[in-house]
Amino acid sequence: MKGYTNLEQSKRLAEILPIESVDMYYSKHPLENYYSTIPHIGDYSAMHNQIPCWSTSALLEIIRNNGRYELQMYEGGYYFEANGFMTESYFNVVDACVELILKLKEQELL
């Protein structure tokens, strides 16, 4: 099970989330022009060619601090629901969190 945002998700979230919410980062290989595929745990630094990354717990904390949404789990996956609002269903909770955060931002609720 994926426990953190992938590079694409991380780049999108970096545009809308406060940097203080970051708890992991992807680092750029010093001799090559690519980023690691597995993030590091620790302090993010834009000065060191890093891309911020969020763990499942960091995403859930952001969601918890921005309203009351229920994470639903069933044998096919996960989705969020509240007041008639529902995300798509995903096999991974990180993907459901990312969709909810993007939807909240889109609706100016974040």
C-alpha positions in Angstrom: 0.0 0.0 0.0 1.3 3.4 -0.9 1.9 5.5 2.1 2.9 8.9 0.5 2.2 11.1 -2.5 3.9 10.3 -5.7 5.9 12.9 -7.6 2.9 14.2 -9.7 0.6 14.5 -6.7 3.4 16.1 -4.7 4.0 18.8 -7.3 0.2 19.6 -7.5 -0.2 19.8 -3.7 3.0 21.9 -3.4 1.1 24.6 -5.3 -1.8 24.8 -2.8 -0.7 23.4 0.7 1.3 25.2 3.3 4.9 24.1 3.3 4.6 23.5 7.1 2.4 20.5 6.4 5.2 18.7 4.5 6.8 15.7 6.4 8.8 14.1 3.6 10.5 15.1 0.3 11.9 13.8 -2.9 15.5 14.7 -3.6 17.2 15.3 -6.9 20.1 13.0 -7.7 23.2 15.1 -7.4 24.8 13.8 -10.6 21.8 13.1 -12.7 18.7 15.1 -13.7 16.0 13.0 -12.0 14.3 12.8 -8.7 14.4 9.8 -6.4 11.3 7.5 -6.6 11.3 7.0 -2.8 10.9 10.0 -0.6 13.0 10.8 2.4 11.5 11.6 5.8 12.5 14.9 7.3 12.7 18.6 6.7 11.9 19.9 3.2 14.2 22.5 1.7 13.5 24.2 -1.7 17.1 25.3 -1.8 18.3 21.8 -2.1 16.3 20.8 -5.2 13.8 18.9 -3.3 10.1 18.3 -4.0 7.8 18.2 -1.0 6.0 15.0 -0.3 3.1 14.2 2.1 2.6 11.0 4.1 -0.8 9.5 4.6 -0.9 10.8 8.2 0.1 14.3 7.1 -2.7 14.3 4.5 -5.3 13.1 7.0 -4.2 15.8 9.4 -4.7 18.5 6.7 -8.2 17.1 6.0 -9.0 16.9 9.7 -8.0 20.6 10.2 -10.2 21.7 7.3 -13.6 20.3 8.1 -15.4 17.1 9.0 -15.1 14.5 6.3 -15.6 10.8 6.8 -13.2 8.3 5.3 -15.2 5.4 4.1 -13.6 2.0 3.5 -15.1 -1.0 1.8 -13.7 -4.1 0.2 -13.0 -2.2 -3.1 -11.2 0.8 -1.7 -11.6 4.2 0.0 -13.5 7.4 -0.5 -14.4 10.5 1.5 -18.0 11.7 2.3 -19.6 14.6 4.1 -22.8 16.6 3.6 -23.6 15.1 0.2 -20.0 15.6 -1.0 -18.2 12.4 -2.1 -14.9 11.7 -3.8 -14.3 9.0 -6.3 -13.4 5.6 -4.9 -9.7 4.6 -4.8 -7.7 1.5 -4.0 -5.3 3.6 -1.9 -6.2 6.1 0.9 -3.5 8.6 -0.3 -5.2 8.9 -3.7 -8.6 9.6 -2.0 -6.9 12.2 0.3 -5.3 14.0 -2.7 -8.6 14.1 -4.6 -10.4 15.5 -1.5 -7.8 18.2 -1.0 -7.9 19.2 -4.6 -11.7 19.4 -4.6 -11.7 21.4 -1.4 -9.2 23.9 -2.9 -11.3 24.1 -6.1 -14.4 24.9 -4.0 -12.4 27.4 -1.9 -12.9 25.4 1.2 -9.2 24.9 1.9 
